[in-house]
Amino acid sequence: MDFAVQVTLAPRESGPGEIEKLRAHGWTDAEILTAVQVIGFFNYYVRLAEALGVDPEAEMRRDPDIWG
């Protein structure tokens, strides 16, 4: 999760050092690539939806009892 947040908020700081940390946890290069692609896709999708004013479907809304 920390890697996903970093890729989202500061992608240029997600360089070789961060990738080495994932490798140290047993991630393969293919898994790292897939993670970055999925993170990028969701960042794109969320920004597109927000820019167009698309509201989430009812089942996708945060439950205030859980999320506060």
Secondary structure as UniProt FT lines:
FT   HELIX           2..9
FT   HELIX           11..13
FT   HELIX           16..24
FT   TURN            25..26
FT   HELIX           29..52
FT   HELIX           58..60
FT   HELIX           64..67
//
